[in-house]
């Protein structure tokens, strides 16, 4: 089978007409074709790979026959009107079973191919008689008009089917969308419930856990004073005190993480340089002995100043905490514009983070060196949460020469304003 024939059959099957009722309109057109030609017989033929299907007929009972027996299949793909005054005298048609009497005794024969706008012949509009005859030019022209009408009816039926299928598909998608909206509404309700529970958790942490620890710490101080002469007791009490301090710091970190995710994010314009100054001020004496370099052209950004101040304090605090023991601590803070966002960097020359740990350090309770017991693995998780709430990204890389460089992005003030609108 040629490629052209495959395409023709695909075009025919696209209309989905074979083996289905023709309908009143097509039947009417075939009747009119017989009247126009002045003959007693007319048929609408569709020709597939192996068959000729007489979709509807007038003056005789239509049927399905082999394509090899079809008279219309001989010339229909050429797309031209075929007229034979007496088919029995035609060297091709005179042996056809529709002429010999096996299937019929056709003498006068005229066939108008049904050719789509894309040039594919689907079949033919055929008129015939058992007596020799002919067509005038006017009759031939009107039969061609009727063939055009038939193709238009084919297309209308196809379009109606396609529209029906689209309507079903749209109905299905609409139902899916409604379910998605319902699921989203349920998710929002669940998130609100979770936030309420988180607020309750924060209150419990800040009072019901932190307060008893303060009491324990106070009694440990009393015990330390009373057992100052007992070195073994002093060691035990000191270990207990350090555990209390560590637990208190962990509770504070968890409370900070919870509040960052739950507190409203209030965007406003703020100078990044001012926020860096405030973060350094919050760190107080911890900055002593470190050389902190701040770029002189830090931008104005659209952000929640309180959250970004906490973010900067956490990141600078990490650089101070994990300084290298063999060299003075140096921290460089800068920012540059990339498209619709600012890229802020905090680079230090500290002990650094191994390359295979630079992604997982943002997971809760992840510590590069748990034995060192220098942190709780919550700080960078809190930083990521703050950056996420601002629609940005945060990443860790190595500093050339040793150390850690943390970069995070923030939308430029204009982009934030557009987002609010």
N, C-alpha and C positions, 0 to 999 in steps of 0.2 A: 504494500500500500504506500502510495507516495505521500510526501509531507503535505502537499496541497489537499489530497483527499482526506487526510487526518484532520486538517483544519476545517474542511467543509463539513465533515461529520460532527465535529465539535460544535460548529455553529448551528447545525440542525438540532442536535440534542439539547442545546442551550434553550431552545424554545419549548421543549417538552410537549410536543404535539402528538408524537407517534402513539398509536394504540389508545388514544383518548377521544371522547366525543368531540366533533367539530364545533358544535354550538350553532345557534340560530343565525348569527351574522354570516359566518362562512357558508353555511348552506344557502342563504339567500344570494350571496355573490355568485355561487356556482349556478343557481337557477337563472340569474340574470345573464351569465355568460352564454348559456344555451340559447336564450332569447336573442341576444345580440348577434350570435352567429347564425341564428335561424335553423338550429339543428335540434334533434330530440335528446341528445346525450351530452353530458358534461361531467367532469370529475376534477377533483383537486388531489394531485398526486404528491406524495413525499417519498423521496428515494434515499434509503440508508445504504449501509454497506452491502447488504444481500437482498433487500426487499424493495418492492414498490407498494406503498400503503396508500390506498385510495381513501383519504381522510373523510371525504364526503362526495356523493355522486348524485346526479340527476338523470332520470330516465332509465336507469338500470341499477341493479344491486351491486354496490362496490365491494371490493374484496382486497385481500393481500396476495400478491403474486411474487414470483422470483424476479429479482432485478434483471436477470438475463432475458426474461420474457417481456420486459417493459419496452413499449415503443418510445416513451418519453425519455428513457434513460440513454437512448442512442445519441441525442443531440443536446440535451438540456444544459450541460455544463458550458456549452459555447455561449449561452445567454441570448440567442437569437430566436425570433419567432420562426416556427417551422410549419409550413402548410403543404399538404399533399392532397391534390384533387382526387386521386384514386390511389390509395396505399397499395392496392394489389398490383399496380404497375410499377411501383418503386422497387429497385433491385435489392434494397435492404429490408424494407418492410414487408414485401410480399410473402416471405417465409415466416413472419412473426405469428405466433399462435393467436394474437388478437385479430389477425387478418385472415388466417387460414380457416377459421371456424373452430379451432380447438378451445379458445377462450372467447372469441367474438368474431364478427365479420365486418370489421372496420373498413370503410372505403374512404370517404372524406375524413381528413384528419388535420387538426390544427393544434399547436401546442405553444404556450407562452411560458418560458422559464420564470421561476420565482427566484430572483437574484437579490441578495441582501446588499445594502450600501457598501459593505466590505468586499463585494464581488463573489460571494459564495452562493452557488445554485442549490436550493433546498429541494426543488421538485418542479412541478409545472401545473399550470391551469390548462386543461385539455378539453377540447370540444370535438365531437365526431358524429358521423352518420353512417348508416349502412348503404347509402347511395353516394356516388361521386358528387362533389360540390366545390365551392370556392368561397373566398372572402373578398369583400371590397376593402379598399384602403381604410374607409371609415370604420368598418367592422374590426379590422385588425388593430386600429388605433384604440378603439374602445376596449378590446380584450386586454391590451397592454395596460390600460387604465385600471381595469379590474384586477390585474395581477398586482399592481401597485397598492390597491386597496387591501388585497389579501395580506401582503407583507406588512402593511400598517396595522392590520388586525392581529397578526402574529406578534408584532412588537408591543402592541398595547396589552395583549394577554401576558407576554413575558414580563413587562413592566409591572403589571398588576400583581403577578406572582412575586416578583422581587420586592415590591413594596410591602406585600403581605409578610414575606419572610423578614424584612427589615423591621416591620411593626412588631413581630413576635420577638425578634432579637432585642429591639429597644425595650419592649415590655419586660423581657428577662433582665436586661441590664438595669432597668428602672427598679425592678424588685430587688436586685442585688444591691443597688445604690441605697435603697430604703433600708435594707438590712444593715448595710455598712454604716449608715447614719445612726440607726438604732444601736448598733454595736459601739459606735463612737460615743454616743450619748451615755451608754452604760459605762464605757471606759472613763469618761469624764466624771461620772458619779463616783466610780471606784477610786479615781485619783483624788477627788475631793475628800473621800472617806480616808484614804491613805494619808493625805496631808494632815487631816485632823488628828489621826493617830500619831503622825510624826510630831505634831505640835505637843500632843500629850506626852509622847516619849521624851521630847526635849525638856519638858517641865519636870518629868520624873528624874531625868538624868541630872538636871541642874539642882534639884532640891533633894530628892529622896536618896540619891547616890552620893552626890558631892558633899552634902551636909554631914552624913555619918563619917565620911573620910576625914573631914575637918576635926571632928570629935576625936577620932582615933589618933590623928596627928598630934592633937593637943595632949592626950594622955601619954603618948610616946615621949613627948618633951618632958613631962613631969617625971616619968620613969627614968629618963636619961639623967635628970638632975639628981634623983635619989640614989642612983646606982653609978655615980661617976667614978667611984673607986673600984668598981668591979669591971675589969677590962672585958671579960667574956660577955657579961650582960650588956655592956656598952656596945659591943659589936653586934649583938643580936638586935638591940633596939635600933642601932643605926641602919641595919639591913631592913628592918621593918619600916623605918621612916622613909628610906629610899623607895621601897615598894609602894608606900602610900603616895609619895610624890609622883611616882610614875603612873599610878592608877588615876590620880587626880588630873595629870596632864592628858592622859588618854581620854578621860571623860570630857575634858575641855575640847580636845580635838574632835571627838565624835559630835559633841554639841555644835561646834562650829560647822562641821560638814552638814548636819541636819538643817541648821538655820540657813546655810547658803542655798540649799536646794528648795527651801520652802518660803523664804522671805520674798516679798514682791521685788521685782527688778525695776528700779526707777531710773530711767535713762535721762541724762542731761549732759550738756556740754561741760567738760572739765579739762584743765590743763594737766597733761600727763606728768610734766615736771613737778607740779605742785603735789600730785599724788605720790611721786617718788620721795619728795622731801618729807611728807607726812609719814610714809612707811619707814624711812630711816629714823625719823624722830621716835616712832613707836618702838623700834628696836633698841634704842637708847645705848647703853654701855656695850652692848654686844658688837657694835660697829667699831669700837675702839681697836686700833691696831690694824685695821683694814683700809686699803686705799680704794675708795669708791669713785669711779669716774662716770659722770652723767653727761650725755650728749647735750650740747647747748641748744639744740633745735628740736626738743621734744614737742610733739604736736598737741593740738586741742582735739579731744576725742569725744564721741558720744558714748556714754557708759553709765553704769551705776557707780558713782565714785566710792561708796563704802566698800563694795565688793572688789573693785579693782585695787583699792588701797590694801585690802586684806590679801589679794593675790600677790601684789608686789612684796608685801611684808613676808609672806610665806616663802617666795622664791629667793629674795635677798637673804632671808634668815637661813635657808638651806645652804646658800653659798658660804655664809659665815660659819655654820655648824660643821660643814664638811670641808673645811680648809685643809690644805696640805701642810703637814707638820714641818716640812723642810724648806718652805719658802713663804715670804710674806703674802698675806691674802690680798688679792686684787680682784675687783668686780667692776665690769664695764656695762653700763646700761644705755641702750640706744633704740632708735626706731626709724623706720623708713616706709615710704608709701609704695604699695603694690596694687594698682588698680583701685578698687573701691574699698580697700582695707589697709590698715596699718599693721606692720610686722614689728613687734617689740621684742628685743632680745636682752637677756641678762646672762653675761658670760663671766665665768670665774676661772681661776687657776688652781682649783682645789683637787681633791683626790679623784674626781671623775666618776663616771658610771660606766661599767662594761657595756660594750655594744649590744650584747645579747640580752641586756637587762633594760634597755632604754624604752621599750614599749610597755613592759609589765610593771614598771615603777608607778604607773598611774592607777593600777588596781589597788583596791582597798587592802590594807594591812600587808602590803608588799614591802619588804626591806632588802636592800642589796646585801647587807651583811647583818643578819639577825643577831649574831653573837656580840656585835658591837653595842647593841642596845642603845643606839643614839636617837631613835625615833620610834614612831608607832605605825608608820606606813599609811597614814591618813592625809598628810599634808598635800602631796601631789594629787591625790584623788579629789581633795577639796579644790585645788587649783583648776583641775580639769572641769569640775562642775561649774565653777565661776565662768570659765571661758566658754563652755557649752551654752550657758544661759545668755551669753552675749553674741552667740552665733559664730564663734570663732573656732580656731584649732590651736592645739598646744603640742609641742614636741621637744624631745631632748636629743642633743647631739654632743659630740666632743668638741672641746676648745683646742685649736691648734697649739701645740706645746704642752698640753695637759690641762685637764679641768672639764667643766660642764658648761654647755650653753643651752639655755632654755629659751625657746621662741614661742610666742603666742600671737594670734591675730585678733584684731578688733575692727569692726566696720568703721569706716570714716564717718565723720559727723553727718555729712550730707546723705550718705547711704542710710544711716540710722533714722534721720528725719523722714526720708522717703518711705522707709519701712513702717514708721509710725502712721504716716498718712494712709 
